[in-house]
């Protein structure tokens, strides 16, 4: 593990209590966990919880955590996903060292054990179709029906299974099923499928195999081969645990891991279904798996969310046995808390309105000092250019302001941050009646932002020099879904049409425009922003990571 990831948990949880008890009782001398993703998509924030739990436990108890890819379905798996998963785990601050494995590493052993189940009369080849198997499995209130092929002889089953491996049969023609109990109250024990025919090219094994193990069959046996002590899964696998244990009991496995379940992460305004995420990408609702609106780790990274914030969020939500929904505000709080401490400050004007200071000498430019971080003197100072023509935020001016509007308006005096007091004297409009320019005056005695005579102003505004600032594109991201509980079955109806606003005429400080840094900055009074990978030297692009305060929920409530 890296030093960056060694933050201790802010408390115990039931899984850590189990691990500690197993060490105290000498049941285990070394704790071995694993994170077993399927390489059929990008990881999301729910996986981050599992990563933090599995790697965190191994780290805290002096053990190790394996990264093992469950690559048992080649029709959906790609090298791109394998590469992205490894990159995401490392970005979060964890390292598996030499312990990188694939379920496909064990295909030969898994096949050998499957033949052993057949010889023991515990598995059979079934010729029923997928639909027939589904119907005959029964329901929660009705037992299943035995397959007409359930009593095939060992010899016939072995012959058919070997021919399945040899590629003699088409997809769906046959499966290998465990012979357990078709009347079991747990549907997962009603003769589950162990192998299915799948003629597909595998990213690692090529065309060697025509049959592939099911997740339930490969998972527990892979745990056993690797000597996993605590197989930690989300709650939906609780009903699969009896099958997990049945297989470990019936097979000559080298170890007997134990499965434990915890509640998966559910977030408001968020869907973490891999099916939905795939459809969002496939149907063009987002620009890709790393779209900053996506809850994928790649999307969060591109948005500028620091890994420390995700680790802090995971600590805050804890590990529970019961499912619940976490308010996305808790994630946003963790992001703001980290970024407030680490992000240097800069000025940016997102919707520029020109200001001409009429009593400022033409051609004169002066440099004013600005702090890089108000709470960190070691971050130092920077210089910002000030001149006769400036840009301010369009929202910072109102020609006919309401009573409590304290920013710039005709006759009102405000402070320009780090600079001077200015007063609006005139408003210039175009032929359409739109405000295009403000004519103002400044008080030279207020340099630095304070008046020698002690007079006060009620507003401080950010600004930029028109001549020295640089143009930039700003992408303002908001929640992808407008509904706090979006419907996975009809997710498109809940998509927030304002989840992305692109501002193409923004202005930023020149060092911001010219930097290739991927560090998140706070644009003063605007929020936190990060340079996007679409940036070029001539066209910088910045993504809003998060605003300075939570406004999205209030906006939704008004709508």
LOBA-641121 format. One record per residue: x, z, y of N, C-alpha, C in turn. Coordinates in steps of 0.02 Angstrom, whole numbers, plus 50000, padded with zeros to 5 digits. Last residue first. Layout:
N
XZYXZYXZY;...
# end
This chain:
559
481164956451204480904949751188480194950051160;481614969351213481254966551271480874960151252;482304971051095481714975251107481284972451164;483384962651114482884961051062482234964851075;484054969751212483804963051227483264961051177;484394981251143483944981851200483644975051218;485274976151048484654979251026484154979851082;486314971451134485934966851092485254969851071;487104980351199486544977551237486084973351193;488254992551192487744989251150487164986851193;489714988251287489194992851267488674988851228;490644978351299490864985151313490344990351294;490474966851158490394969051227490624976151237;491674958951051491114963551061491074965351134;492384946851050492364951150990491754955650994;492174931151107492014938151122491954941951057;493524919851099492924922551068492794929651092;494194906751196494184913951180493504915851152;495304893351214494644895551193494674902851173;496184882051320496144888451285495414890351271;496774867651331496074869851327496034876451287;498084864351328497694862051386496974864751387;498504869851209498864871551270498464869751332;497004874951122497584870651131497924872651196;495984884051005496344883451069496894878251066;495434886750885495284880150914495664878950979;495684899950858496134895050828496004887950854;495464909851007495214906650946495714901350922;495924925551070496044918251071495834915251004;494664937551103495264935551067495324927951069;493974951451196494024944251180494674942751144;492774963251246493404961951212493414954751187;492024963851411492054965251340492734963651313;491844964551552491534959351511491494961151438;492584973251629491864973151641491494968051597;494034964051592493734969751626493004968351645;494314959451434494174956451499493764961551538;495444966051329494824967851363494794963951429;496074956451192496124958951260495434961351283;496894955851035496264956251072496384959351140;498204944650995497984951451011497324951151050;498754932750970498114933850937497874941050949;499584922751094499484929151060498794929551028;499954912251167499724910751100499584917051060;499584910551342499844914351286499554911951220;499014904251450499624901351422499894904951361;497904911751485497804904851465498424902151429;498534923651522498044923651466497964916551440;499254920051633499624922151573499174922451512;498214916851725498654911651699499044913751637;496584923551691497244924351721497724919351688;495204911751686495594917451661496254917851698;493544905651700494224906051728494554912351701;492374893951625492624900651641493334900251669;491644882951585491964882851651492214889651672;490954883951467491514879251469491894879351535;490264894951360490384894051431491024889951439;489074895651235489734892951252489774891851328;488334907451134488294904151199488994901951218;487524911450987488134908651016487974905351082;486294916750961486874920050930487534917350954;485034913251003485534914851054486164918051025;484244912150892484434905950926484954907050981;484494920850747484464921850819484694915450855;483524918250603484144916950639484044917450714;482384919650531482614925550567483254924350606;482174908150463481674909950513481904915750556;483194908050369483244903450426482754905250481;482814916750266483284919050317483314914550378;481864919750166481704914950220482164916550280;482414928750080482044923150051481874917850103;482954938550160483414934250123483064928150094;482474942750316482184941150251482644936250214;483254955850411483114948750397482904947750325;482984968050496482944967550423482784960350405;483104965350631483544970450602483524970650526;483164948550681482764953550647483224958850618;484054939350724483694943050775483284948750746;485694936350660484974937150647484654941450701;486944936350716486694930050688485944930350676;487294944350870487074944950801486774938350777;488414934050969487964939650961487754939850888;489774927651064489434928550999488994934751001;490274916551176489944923151174489534923651111;491714908751211491164908651162490894915751155;492404899851343492244906451317491644905851270;493744890051394493094890151361492994897051331;494524889751556494514891551485493794891051459;495664886751692495024885751658495074887551584;496604899551779496574893651736495894892951703;497104904651946496774905651882496734899051844;497614900052068498074902252016497754903451948;496614896252156497194891952148497614893752088;495684906652151495474899852133496064895452119;496014922252081496214917352131496004910352108;494634932252028495244928452013495384923652071;493864948351996493934942052033494544938352007;492744962351982493334958651963493314951751995;492184975252095492084969052058492744965852039;491364990052125492024987052118491944980952072;490224997952236490344993152182491064990752184;490015005952345489695007952282489825003152224;491265012552455490835007052433490575008852363;491665023352592491585021952521491155015752511;492915027752711492255025052694492245022752621;494165032352753493795036252704493115033452685;494995025152830494515029352865494055033252818;495735017552738496055023152773495565027752809;494985013452584494945012752657495285018752690;495695005352440495455011452473495475010452549;496264994452375495594996452357495335002752389;497404987752405497434992352349496764995352331;497004987052576497414984452521497504989752466;496244989252687496014992152624496414989552564;496604982752802496824989752795496644992752728;495984970352802496684970752782496934977852770;494464967052743494774972052786495494972852764;493744950452747494054956152713494344960852764;492234940452735492824943052772493104948852733;491534925352662491624932552669492194934152717;490404914252599490894915152653490924922652668;490184907152440490054912752485490604912952537;489404893152361489984896252392489764902052436;488264888552303488894885752279489504889252308;486614890752259487184893952293487834891252262;485474877152274485864881652232486464884452270;484744867452339484614874452356484984879452314;485124854852318484594857352274484424864652289;486184853152402485554849752420484974852252378;486944869752401486954862552395486254859752411;487404882952515487004880152461487074872652459;488264897552560488254890252563487884887552502;488044911652658487924908752592487874901152600;489044924052743488624917952742488574915252671;489674936352729489414934452796488944928452793;490094949952629489804943252630489484941852698;491614958452635490914958352656490674951152659;492824967852538492584961652570491844962452586;494274977552518493554977552530493384970752562;495544971552401495284973652466494534974552463;496244975152251496354970952310496084974252373;495914981052131496634980552146496774977352214;494334973352140494794977552102495524975852117;493544973152291493844968852239494384972752205;492134982252342492854982352328493024976952277;490954977352470491134979352402491904979352396;489624977552587490344977952575490484980552504;488344966152639488554971952599489304971652585;487964954552702488064960452743488314966552705;487244948052556487374946952627487404953552667;488084956052418487494952952447487634952052521;488884962552275488924958552336488254955452355;488094977652212488634972752214488554968252276;487024985752202487564987952245488144983052249;485344986752190485884981952176486444983352227;484224994252213484794997552182485344992652160;483284985352274483524991352309484164994252279;483764968152245483304973852242483644980052270;484394955252359484464960152305483914965452305;484504940352388483974944952406483944950452353;485684935352335485524934052406484984938752431;486884943252239486174941652246486024940852321;488274943052129488004941652196487254940352191;488714944352002488894949652048488654948352119;488444933251929487964938651924488124944451971;489594925751950488974923751983488464929351982;491104933851984490584932651935489924931151971;492204924752096491894930852070491374928952019;493694917052146493094916652106492854923652090;494374912852310494334916752249493724914552208;495474908752439494914906452398494934909952329;496574915552492495984914552534495374912652492;497254926152361497284921252416496614920652451;498294934152244497704934652288497784929752344;498874935852076498904932452141498244933152178;499474950451998498944945352002498954942452073;500634957751888500474955551955499954950051952;500564972751788500644965551795500464963751867;501314987251711500904983851761501004976351757;501294997551559501564994451620501044991251664;501115004451445500924997351443501134993751506;501365017551473501915013651444501755006251439;500145022751514500635020851565501205016651538;498655021051458499315020451427499825018151478;497425020251512497585026451477498275026351445;497315007551570497235013451612497435020051579;498424994751550497994999251511497925005751549;498954987151652498824983851587498374988051542;498484986851824498704990651764498524986651701;499184976551950498604978351909498854981851846;499704972852116499844975952051499194977952016;499694956752193499454963552189499594966352119;500454945252298500394947652229500204955052231;499764932852407500124939052395499994941352323;499814918452505499694921152437500084927752432;499184907652631499524913952613499324916052543;498424896752662499074895552632499434901952611;497604904952796497644899152751498354898252727;497304922452803497704916652825497714911052774;495614927452806496244927952770496654921652787;494384926252859494894929052903495554930252866;493614920652755493724916852815494284919652860;493734918552595493834924052641494064921052708;492594911352489493104909752538493134915552588;492184910652321492184914852380492744912552426;491204903152192491774902852238491654907352299;490844909452037490544907952102491114908452153;490904906951859491224907551925490774905651984;490664915751732490224911051767490434911151841;491794923351697491464919151647491014913851679;493334927651739492694926351771492324921251728;494424940651692494154933951678493484933451713;495864950851684495254948851720495064941651701;496374962851559496484956851599495824955351637;497154975951468496624973551512496854967351550;497534977751292497724977351362497154974251403;496894988051164496854981751200497084982251272;496885000451099497434995851086497454989651132;495785008251130496445011351128497005006251128;494724999551119494825003051182495525006151186;494784996050984495004991251035495114994551103;494265007550921494955005250908495195000750964;492975008150977493425014050980494145011950969;492384995950947492534997751017493045003351021;492294997450806492674991950836492874993650908;491455008450793492135008750765492575003350796;490295003350853490635009150882491355009550858;489964993250763490164991450831490524997250866;489605001050652490164996450648490424994750717;488505007250708489055011350685489685007150677;487624996950734487925000350790488515004750770;487054993650616487634989650636487984992750696;486585007050514486485003650579487115000050598;486405004950342486815007550396486675003550459;485255009650222485435004450270485815007650328;485565014350049485295015550116485515009850161;485595020049881485615014649929485295016749996;486525034149824485875031049838485955025649891;487775039349815487475037149753486825033349765;489095035049934488495038549912488235035749846;490415036950041490235034249975489655038349948;490565032950219490645036850159490425033250096;490535028550349489915027850310489955031650244;491845031350394491265034550426490645034250382;492685023150317492745030450313492105033850339;492255010750363492165012450292492215020050282;492705011550495491995010950481491855013050409;494085011550475493765017350506493015017350492;494254998750423494435004650382494105010950410;493834991250533493454990950470493624996850425;494824994850624494124996450639493704996150576;495974989750567495924997050574495204999050588;495804976050580495714979050514495644986650518;494834971350726495464973550695495344976850627;493974956750763493884963550738494534965850705;494014943650803494464948350836494384955450814;493394933450740493054936250797493494941250835;494214931850632494224926750684493874929150748;493834943450560494514942650584494544937550641;492504940450531492664946250573493364945850601;492724929250448492354928550511492494934350558;493424935050342493744929650380493394928750448;492464943650295493074946550323493434941350365;490804938950345491384938350302491984941550336;489684938650421489934945350403490514945050354;489804926450554489724928050484489994935150469;490144923350681489494926650671489394928850599;491344916350674491354923250697490684926950694;491594907450525491224907550588491184914850611;492204906050403492534910350452492204909950521;491424897150334491474903950308491784908750359;490654887750471491054888550410491064895750388;489754887050574490284881950571490714882350509;488024888750523488644891350552489184886050542;487084880650471486854885750519487444888950555;487394871050374487614870050443487344874950494;487154872850242486634869650281486794869150355;488314879450196488144872850169487644869150213;488274891750265488824887050274488614880050255;487074897050222487204896850293487754891750308;487274896750084486794892150114486884891650189;488224906950069488394900150049487924895050081;487464917750113488054915850150488274908750133;486484918150012486294916750081486894914450121;487304921149901486884915149901486694913149972;487824933349935488284927649932487894921049931;487064943950048486964940149986487434934049987;487064950950162487694950550127487624947150059;486414950050324486294948550253486974947550219;485974960250462486494957050421486234955750351;485274969350540485414962650569485904958550527;486034983550458485494980450497485744973850528;486814982850298486864983450370486254980450404;487334990650151486794986750182486814988150257;488484992250022488384992450093487804987850113;487995000949871488284995349907488124996049981;488355016449797487875012449836488245006949874;489225016149639489095018849706488635014049744;489615020549470489265016349519489175020049585;490875018949347490515023249394490205018749447;491435017549179491145014249238490775019449280;492985020349101492315022849116492065019649180;493985012848970493835014549039493115017049046;494865014848841494145015548852494015017748924;496035002948767495865008948807495125009048818;496154991948683496714996648687496575002848728;494754987948574495084987848639495634993048643;494004981748463494644985348455495054985448520;492244984848497492834980548496493474984748491;491214993948510491204989448451491844985348444;491425000748629491385004548567491445000048505;491374990948725492004994648716492014998448650;490024987248707490564982548691491234986148682;489384999048752489264996448684489834991748663;489795000148885490035005048837489935002748765;489134988948940489854989848951490134994548897;487824992548908488134986748876488894987048881;487665003848993487595004548920487894998648882;487884997549123488385002049094488295003149019;486894990449180487344986749136487834991349101;486274998749267485904997049206486324992949157;487254998749368487115004949331486755003349265;487484988249450487774987749383487644994049341;486974991249573486584986549532486864985849461;487914999349637487365002449600486974997649556;489614993349608489034994949650488434996449606;490955001749520490504996049533489964998249581;492495005649455492015007449507491615001349528;493205012049325492945005549342492365006649390;494585020749298493955021649333493725014749358;495665015849224495385022449208494695023449239;496235001249146495875004049203495575010849182;497034994049058497105001249060496775004349121;496864980649039497304982649094497384990249100;495944980348935496604977348925497104979848978;494834986148999495164989548943495864986948932;494484976649095494654983449115495064986949061;494164966349006494734965549051494964972349077;493024971948951493604970848908494244969648949;492144972249059492364978449028492984977648986;492074957849090492254963149138492534969349104;491644949048991492334948749014492544954949053;490284952348973490754952548917491474952848942;489714951149098489644957449062490144958049004;489994937649129490304943049168490284949549128;490294927848979489874930449033490244936049070;491594915748945491264922248934490824924048993;491384898448907491634903548952491244910048942;491934883548827491494889348829491814894648873;492914874648832492244871848841491714877448839;494584874848894494004878348867493364874548881;495534866348950495664869348885495034872148853;495614859849069495074857849024495154860848954;496234872949169496104865849163495514864349118;496484885849197496564883849127496414876449116;496284886649337496904889149306497014886549236;495074880549375495654880349421496314882449389;494314870649248494454877349274495074877049318;493064858849235493774859849245493884866649279;491784860549110491994860349181492744861849185;490584863149012491094858049016491284857149090;490084876748937490174874449006490744869449008;489094887448843489464881048844489494878648916;489344905048849488934899148858489384893048861;489364921448777489704915148792489194909648803;488464932048777489174933448783489574927248802;486864937548821487304931748811488024933848823;486114951848739486384948248797486834942448778;484994958448663485424952948640485704948848698;484524968548764484124964048722484524957748707;485164976248855485354977148785484954972648738;484564973848975485254971448967485504972148895;483364980548970483354973348955484064970648945;483094995248896483564992248944483624984848927;482304998048789482014999048855482454996348911;482424986148656482714991348698482354991848765;482054976648568481514981248590481784986648637;483164969948527482694966248569482104970548593;484734975448518484054978048506483574974548554;485984966848471485914973948486485204976248470;487094955248455486514957348416486434964948425;487564944248587487674950448550487034952348513;487634926448573487314932548596487524938448554;488194911048629488344916648584488034922848614;487174896348641487524901948671487714906748615;486884878548656486954884748617487284890048660;486654868948754486404867848686486404874248645;487184870248881486514872848868486264872248798;488174855548872487984861548909487274863648892;488374849148701488294848648774488124855348806;489684851848578488984852248600488934851748676;491034851748548490594847148512489884846748542;492094859448593491764854848640491284850048607;492674869648526492994863048519492654857748564;491784880048546492434880148580492754873248580;490784875648460490644876448532491294876348571;491474876848342491304870148365491104870248439;491524890748334492144886948338492024879748362;490154893248323490524895848381491184892148389;489844887248199489544884748261489934886948323;490624895148112490714887848115490444885048181;490104907948135490814906548149490924899048157;488784905848091488914907848161489644906248180;488984903047956488684898048000488824899548073;489554915347913489924909047906489644903647952;488554924647937489194925247973489554918547971;486934916647950487484919847912488114920147956;485614920948063486084916148034486644919947998;484654928448124484884930548058485314925248024;484274922648244484624929148246484934931048178;483534911748267484214910448242484614917048235;482364915448326482314912748257483004911548227;482614930948412482724923748408482644921348336;481354943248432481964941048400482004933448400;480684946948590480574944248523481244941848495;480574962548686480734955548675480594953448603;479184972948741479824971648706479944964248698;478544975848904478444972748839479114971448806;478904980949026478374984548989478254981748919;479864972649074479994979849078479484983849038;479824959448950479774962149018479934969549017;480664946848850480154951848864480174954148936;481454936948802481794943348815481284948848831;480764925348792480764929648733481124936248743;481044919548917480364921548900480364926548843;482444917248905482174921348960481474923948941;482524908748796482854915248793482554919948846;481844897748848481574901248790481874908248784;482724894048953482044896148968481734900048910;483864890148881483904895648929483214898448945;483384886948710483544884948778483584891148823;484154892548556483604892248604483844889948672;485174894248468485034887348489484454886948539;486444906348460485734905148471485634898048499;487544914548354487444908548396486694907048399;487844932248364487594926248330487524920548380;488534948248323488444942648370488224936548331;488774957448226488554960048290488474954548343;489394955648104488664954948107488364957248172;490734955448106490434961948095489674961648097;490974942248139491144944548071490814951248055;490594942848275490224938748228490344941148157;491594951148326490894953448328490464949448280;492694942748305492654949148270491944951948270;492434932748396492404931048324492354937348282;492694940548508492014938048497491924935948424;494064942648498493614948348489492894946148477;494474929548527494654932748462494184938548447;494044928248658493764923948606493884927148537;494844937748720494114938548722493784934348668;496104931848699495944938348668495194939448666;495944920148777496104919748705495924926148670;495684925148907495194921048872495324920748796;496444932548993496234935848931495764931548890;496664925849108497264927949071497074930449001;495414924949163495634919349121496284920849085;495374935749245495024936249182495244930649135;496964938949317496374934649313496034935849246;497954949449428497724947049363497114942549370;499254957849499498784952549511498594949449444;500234968749524499634969349483499094964349504;501324970049601501384965549543500744964949503;500404973249745501074973049715501114967849660;499254974049814499204975349742499884975049708;498964981349968499424977049930499384978949857;498054981650124498174983850055498614978750018;497544978050247498074982950245498264985350176;496724967650270496424974250276496944979850270;497584957350236497424958450307497124965350318;497544958150097498164959850132498034961250206;496234953850077496444960450053497074962750089;496294940850133495854945950162496064952950141;497184933950049497344934750120496934940350151;496454934149930497104937549933497304938850006;495364926449971495264933449949495924937249953;495924913949997495624917850052495534925150034;496374909949870496854910949925496554915249980;495144908949804495664913349779496164915049834;494514899149880494234905849880494754910949854;495334888049854495244890349923494984897549925;495144885749721495774888849741495724891449813;493484890049668493954885549699494584889349719;492024890149566492644893249587493134888049615;490904885349506490824887949574491484890549603;491224881349380490824876749420490764879049492;491914891349312492304886349348491884881549391;491744906849291491244901649304491574896049345;492664916949281492324914849219491794909549229;493664925149354493604917849357493304915149293;493834937849434493364936549379493194929149379;495424943149475494914938249488494484937149425;496014958549522495874954249464495294949549481;497164969049580496734963749604496634958949546;497304986349540497394979349522496934974849562;498095000349604497474996449603497634989249588;498775016049549498845009049569498165005649564;499075032549612498985027849558499115020749580;499025043349701499675041349673499615036549615;497835045849761497985049749701498625047349666;497775037049869497725044249882497945048449822;497845024349806498355026549854498365034149862;496685023949730497345023249697497895025849743;495755025349834495805030549782496485030049747;495985013349907496075019949938496155025449887;495655003149821496355003849841496485010749871;494265006649809494695005949751495435006649768;493815007749945493705013049896494195012549839;494174995850007494415002150034494345007849984;493454986949925494184986549929494474993149953;492144990949953492404991549885493174991349884;492104987650090491964994450068492254995649998;492334974050085492834978250118492734985550098;491184969250028491784969449986492324973950017;490404970050143490244974250086490824974750037;490954960150222491094967050241490894971950185;491514947550102491154949850161491274957350171;492554933950044492364940950044491984942750107;491914917650002492344922050041492094929250037;491724911549833491534912149903492034916649938;492114913349704491604908249717491344908549788;492954922149623493214917349673492734911649686;492384938549615492294931849588492534926849641;493494953049617493044948149648492964941749607;493834967849574493754961749533493294956449563;494994979849593494504976249634494434969349602;495304994949502495364987749510494844985249559;496375009049460495745005949480495834998449485;497105021949378497145014649386496445012049401;498035036649383497395033449401497505026049412;498825045349257498915040249309498245036849321;498355054349169498955056349207499105051449263;496755060049123497185054549143497785057449181;496425072549078496125066749045496525060449061;496865083949138497375079949101497055074249062;496035090149225495925091449153496415087849108;496475084849346496555092049333496485093649259;496085071449333496795073149337496915080449320;494705073049331495045069849274495795071149274;494485078749457494335082749396494685079749335;494825067949539495215074149542495115078349479;493815058949501494515057249490494945063549490;492685066049545492765064349474493495062849458;492925066349682492875072649645492965071449570;492855052749710493505056149717493495062949682;491475051349688491955047749646492645051049650;490875059449785490785061049714491275057349669;492075063049913491455060149890491435061149815;492785071850056492755069849986492105066349972;493455066050214493055070350172493045067850101;494045055350278493805060850319493365065650278;495505049550195494775049850200494565056050238;496955044750288496625048850238495875048850248;497735029450307497295034250339496915038150286;498625019550265498675026150235498245031450270;498815006550304498205008050268498185015150240;500035005050362499455004250405498815006650371;500925005350259500855011450299500215011150340;500214997150116500594997250177500465003750215;500425000049940500005000050000500445000050063;
# end
